[in-house]
């Protein structure tokens, strides 16, 4: 791509100064590259040729195939690129200075009810799926691996619900990030901001089962992988492992949640919806809004306040069902 060097410099600038996650940097790069590639196809040879009307045309064309939330992110990425380009003398004028971000409808997040969340976790409890025979000594290797993965999946679900952490934060956890004596985990959130999050006794038990029985079984897979020269840096410290012994992949972790929802017979949810559920249930239980904000790692209280609207909507629904003069 003609403008690849400028995009590389922009991404390096973001990495050095903004503390964005790897996934966010990838998304920003893809958004900017897609925008500039369109202008290349239109015959643009110099970034200085791009005008505000050109960018509005790009938005109109791209929005046909993307949701408003995606377009908002793309617009932020492109606007950030041209702001950087102007600040560093790559372009004489910033054409994106007045480019407006599409408004996103303020929809309430999908959540499970407390009984549905309990059903999800009880169905996938690590103690319900144990298939160990004589401590696993005579179990076929495939059976030991399946049991280990079940114990991992149960611990993943318990931790996601108990802490409300993001799926990226979960898979990034190392064993040393857990403080069993205080029942807390150390989480590296967005912008590389660190926070400490508590978790409950059920999550503790699921973690202990995984670490004592499940993880060592998958670590054997790790040893075999290392012999083949495929060992990845840092995976030996990872709290949650994949089937081959490496750090659990986000895609696999999302699949764990969707599969567990099907097995439990509850509405299909994403890991982020489980985070929404945890926040809503904490507020329903009387937790302080500021405490929930700190636990979830929200930079703005306004983000956390969305969950109060969920709680109010649920209260109105229960009121309409139960009160004779509703």
Wavefront OBJ file of the C-alpha trace (Angstrom):
o trace
v 0.000 0.000 0.000
v 1.300 3.471 -0.961
v 0.771 4.949 2.526
v 1.939 1.945 4.531
v 4.901 3.791 6.037
v 2.679 6.528 7.450
v 0.272 3.972 8.899
v 3.170 2.080 10.523
v 4.439 5.303 12.129
v 0.945 6.167 13.381
v 0.487 2.749 15.001
v 3.931 2.961 16.626
v 2.952 6.376 17.996
v -0.247 4.931 19.486
v 1.629 2.007 20.980
v 4.204 4.272 22.621
v 1.870 6.993 23.885
v -1.640 5.635 24.322
v -1.117 2.266 26.016
v -3.720 0.616 23.774
v -4.180 -3.146 23.696
v -2.809 -5.249 20.840
v -6.328 -5.919 19.577
v -7.200 -2.206 19.553
v -3.998 -1.380 17.669
v -4.811 -4.058 15.088
v -8.325 -2.690 14.672
v -7.075 0.895 14.264
v -4.509 -0.210 11.690
v -7.115 -2.172 9.709
v -9.562 0.765 9.805
v -7.022 3.316 8.573
v -5.608 0.975 5.919
v -9.091 0.215 4.560
v -9.864 3.944 4.322
v -6.605 4.849 2.590
v -6.840 1.851 0.247
v -10.160 3.184 -0.998
v -8.539 6.528 -1.823
v -5.672 4.736 -3.559
v -8.198 2.992 -5.801
v -9.619 6.421 -6.593
v -6.203 7.547 -7.786
v -5.006 9.480 -4.718
v -1.188 9.574 -4.629
v -0.625 12.099 -1.820
v -2.354 12.321 1.577
v -2.599 16.099 1.036
v -5.091 15.427 -1.778
v -7.680 14.005 0.668
v -10.409 16.462 1.688
v -13.221 16.507 4.231
v -15.708 15.735 1.448
v -13.600 12.706 0.488
v -13.741 11.427 4.070
v -17.491 11.982 4.217
v -17.793 10.018 0.974
v -15.723 7.215 2.544
v -18.049 7.181 5.577
v -21.154 7.045 3.387
v -19.798 4.140 1.348
v -18.432 2.159 4.301
v -21.527 2.613 6.488
v -23.592 0.545 4.045
v -21.922 -2.624 5.321
v -21.131 -1.785 8.942
v -23.060 -1.079 12.122
v -22.986 2.397 13.675
v -20.752 1.147 16.492
v -18.186 -0.117 13.960
v -18.381 3.115 11.991
v -17.815 5.122 15.172
v -14.594 3.208 15.845
v -13.441 3.533 12.220
v -14.092 7.259 12.267
v -12.143 7.684 15.517
v -9.226 5.732 13.996
v -9.173 7.766 10.775
v -9.586 11.059 12.622
v -6.724 10.083 14.926
v -4.530 9.189 11.957
v -4.986 12.551 10.250
v -4.514 14.423 13.531
v -1.194 12.588 13.970
v -0.274 13.227 10.316
v -0.911 16.956 10.721
v 1.001 17.172 14.021
v 4.006 15.419 12.448
v 4.035 17.399 9.213
v 2.856 14.560 6.998
v -0.102 16.665 5.786
v -0.395 20.444 5.621
v -4.069 20.557 6.723
v -6.048 18.082 8.824
v -9.078 17.145 6.657
v -10.636 15.095 9.467
v -10.618 17.871 12.089
v -14.394 18.395 11.787
v -15.338 14.846 10.788
v -18.280 13.878 12.977
v -18.473 10.502 14.733
v -21.751 8.626 14.068
v -24.041 8.597 17.090
v -24.564 5.185 18.648
v -28.065 4.301 19.934
v -28.040 4.019 23.723
v -29.244 0.420 23.874
v -29.297 -1.444 27.168
v -26.868 -4.374 27.422
v -28.275 -7.909 27.327
v -28.031 -9.697 30.674
v -29.016 -12.960 32.315
v -31.329 -12.974 35.294
v -29.766 -14.068 38.563
v -31.508 -17.464 38.355
v -30.254 -17.954 34.785
v -26.702 -17.097 35.832
v -26.957 -19.586 38.685
v -28.277 -22.236 36.289
v -25.400 -21.565 33.889
v -22.755 -21.952 36.572
v -24.356 -24.929 38.326
v -24.694 -26.841 35.052
v -21.032 -26.318 34.255
v -19.683 -26.803 37.784
v -16.322 -28.580 37.662
v -17.546 -31.035 40.315
v -20.445 -32.108 38.095
v -18.324 -33.157 35.164
v -15.525 -35.032 36.868
v -14.833 -38.385 35.259
v -11.705 -39.297 37.158
v -11.193 -43.002 37.791
v -8.784 -43.944 40.604
v -7.371 -40.443 40.570
v -7.053 -40.544 36.786
v -4.324 -43.224 36.786
v -6.211 -45.610 34.476
v -8.102 -43.045 32.423
v -7.222 -42.837 28.720
v -5.249 -39.751 27.742
v -8.180 -38.342 25.763
v -10.401 -38.744 28.835
v -7.925 -36.925 31.073
v -7.686 -34.092 28.575
v -11.476 -33.832 28.302
v -11.799 -33.714 32.082
v -9.078 -31.076 32.330
v -10.815 -28.923 29.725
v -14.109 -29.262 31.594
v -12.445 -28.085 34.808
v -10.865 -25.182 32.920
v -14.197 -24.214 31.353
v -15.914 -24.222 34.755
v -13.180 -21.988 36.205
v -13.401 -19.627 33.196
v -17.165 -19.213 33.663
v -16.902 -18.708 37.418
v -14.146 -16.107 37.053
v -15.917 -14.170 34.296
v -19.108 -13.915 36.339
v -17.463 -13.466 39.754
v -15.177 -10.635 38.657
v -16.870 -9.074 35.622
v -13.518 -8.871 33.841
v -13.223 -8.657 30.059
v -12.394 -11.775 28.042
v -9.051 -10.238 26.957
v -8.206 -9.591 30.613
v -9.114 -13.166 31.546
v -6.893 -14.883 28.979
v -4.009 -12.521 29.861
v -4.022 -13.629 33.516
v -0.974 -15.462 34.869
v -0.984 -17.824 37.843
v 0.927 -15.247 39.899
v -1.900 -12.742 39.396
v -4.069 -14.697 41.861
v -3.961 -13.964 45.585
v -5.709 -16.952 47.154
v -5.405 -15.666 50.717
v -7.375 -12.495 49.898
v -9.404 -14.020 47.042
v -8.362 -11.289 44.595
v -6.851 -11.129 41.123
v -4.539 -8.504 39.630
v -5.909 -7.404 36.248
v -4.239 -5.381 33.517
v -7.067 -3.406 31.907
v -7.436 -0.960 29.036
v -4.693 1.631 28.776
v -2.504 -0.761 30.793
v -4.240 0.352 33.971
v -3.884 -2.215 36.729
v -6.645 -2.972 39.210
v -7.343 -5.571 41.899
v -10.661 -7.429 41.708
v -12.166 -9.726 44.375
v -13.865 -13.050 43.698
v -16.058 -15.386 45.732
v -15.789 -18.870 47.211
v -17.369 -20.763 44.252
v -14.818 -19.198 41.909
v -12.074 -20.060 44.411
v -13.088 -23.732 44.429
v -13.274 -23.860 40.633
v -9.812 -22.285 40.367
v -8.340 -24.700 42.903
v -9.757 -27.694 41.038
v -8.384 -26.385 37.750
v -4.934 -25.610 39.141
v -4.583 -28.824 41.140
v -5.970 -31.268 38.591
v -6.831 -29.770 35.215
v -3.926 -27.467 34.470
v -1.180 -30.057 35.170
v -2.839 -32.396 32.668
v -2.792 -29.758 29.928
v 0.746 -28.761 30.923
v 1.800 -32.183 29.641
v 0.532 -31.041 26.262
v 2.702 -27.984 26.776
v 5.756 -30.175 27.304
v 5.110 -32.049 24.067
v 4.662 -28.775 22.190
v 7.954 -27.479 23.578
v 9.769 -30.554 22.255
v 8.522 -29.710 18.775
v 9.905 -26.181 19.060
v 6.486 -24.550 19.159
v 6.585 -23.238 22.706
v 5.323 -19.670 22.984
v 6.843 -17.071 25.283
v 5.010 -16.702 28.571
v 2.539 -19.548 28.120
v 4.132 -21.479 30.991
v 2.839 -18.754 33.343
v -0.645 -18.511 31.830
v -3.510 -19.192 34.225
v -5.758 -20.688 31.547
v -4.354 -23.036 28.926
v -5.639 -24.278 25.605
v -5.865 -27.915 24.533
v -2.232 -27.907 23.340
v -0.886 -26.333 26.504
v -0.457 -22.758 25.255
v -2.223 -19.680 26.596
v -5.986 -19.897 26.074
v -7.104 -18.073 22.942
v -9.864 -15.440 23.155
v -11.843 -17.172 20.407
v -11.772 -20.459 22.321
v -12.773 -18.673 25.536
v -15.788 -17.113 23.800
v -16.757 -20.556 22.546
v -16.682 -21.853 26.122
v -19.329 -19.309 27.158
v -21.605 -19.926 24.161
v -21.373 -23.707 24.567
v -22.062 -23.492 28.310
v -25.169 -21.374 27.676
v -26.521 -24.011 25.278
v -25.848 -26.814 27.746
v -27.544 -24.918 30.573
v -30.584 -23.986 28.486
v -30.207 -20.251 29.122
v -30.211 -17.467 26.495
v -27.093 -17.510 24.333
v -24.735 -14.853 25.654
v -21.257 -13.565 24.953
v -18.529 -13.186 27.589
v -19.228 -9.442 27.543
v -22.896 -10.125 28.315
v -21.731 -12.178 31.304
v -19.776 -9.086 32.392
v -22.949 -7.013 31.971
v -24.838 -9.584 34.055
v -22.289 -9.459 36.872
v -22.453 -5.647 37.004
v -26.255 -5.603 37.005
v -26.530 -8.249 39.716
v -24.022 -6.415 41.922
v -26.041 -3.212 41.663
v -29.260 -5.131 42.306
v -27.622 -6.519 45.444
v -26.888 -3.034 46.754
v -23.315 -2.459 45.568
v -22.173 1.151 45.305
v -21.923 2.513 41.766
v -18.366 3.736 42.338
v -17.322 0.303 43.615
v -18.743 -1.379 40.517
v -16.972 1.190 38.337
v -13.651 0.398 39.991
v -14.218 -3.352 39.775
v -15.078 -3.257 36.070
v -12.246 -0.872 35.223
v -14.463 1.809 33.663
v -12.730 5.150 33.182
v -16.089 6.957 33.199
v -18.896 6.587 35.709
v -21.343 7.186 32.849
v -20.423 3.789 31.395
v -21.220 2.071 34.678
v -24.495 3.972 35.040
v -25.906 2.060 32.078
v -26.351 -0.903 34.395
v -28.583 1.085 36.724
v -30.963 1.498 33.777
v -30.947 -2.280 33.290
v -31.814 -2.770 36.952
v -34.635 -0.211 36.728
v -36.051 -1.863 33.600
v -36.003 -5.262 35.332
v -37.701 -3.734 38.387
v -40.423 -2.216 36.172
v -40.943 -5.583 34.484
v -41.300 -7.404 37.809
v -43.613 -4.643 39.053
v -45.841 -5.028 35.995
v -46.027 -8.790 36.525
v -46.601 -8.771 40.288
v -48.490 -5.628 41.225
v -52.261 -5.848 40.683
v -52.606 -2.140 39.848
v -49.518 -1.924 37.626
l 1 2 3 4 5 6 7 8 9 10 11 12 13 14 15 16 17 18 19 20 21 22 23 24 25 26 27 28 29 30 31 32 33 34 35 36 37 38 39 40 41 42 43 44 45 46 47 48 49 50 51 52 53 54 55 56 57 58 59 60 61 62 63 64 65 66 67 68 69 70 71 72 73 74 75 76 77 78 79 80 81 82 83 84 85 86 87 88 89 90 91 92 93 94 95 96 97 98 99 100 101 102 103 104 105 106 107 108 109 110 111 112 113 114 115 116 117 118 119 120 121 122 123 124 125 126 127 128 129 130 131 132 133 134 135 136 137 138 139 140 141 142 143 144 145 146 147 148 149 150 151 152 153 154 155 156 157 158 159 160 161 162 163 164 165 166 167 168 169 170 171 172 173 174 175 176 177 178 179 180 181 182 183 184 185 186 187 188 189 190 191 192 193 194 195 196 197 198 199 200 201 202 203 204 205 206 207 208 209 210 211 212 213 214 215 216 217 218 219 220 221 222 223 224 225 226 227 228 229 230 231 232 233 234 235 236 237 238 239 240 241 242 243 244 245 246 247 248 249 250 251 252 253 254 255 256 257 258 259 260 261 262 263 264 265 266 267 268 269 270 271 272 273 274 275 276 277 278 279 280 281 282 283 284 285 286 287 288 289 290 291 292 293 294 295 296 297 298 299 300 301 302 303 304 305 306 307 308 309 310 311 312 313 314 315 316 317 318 319 320 321 322 323 324 325 326
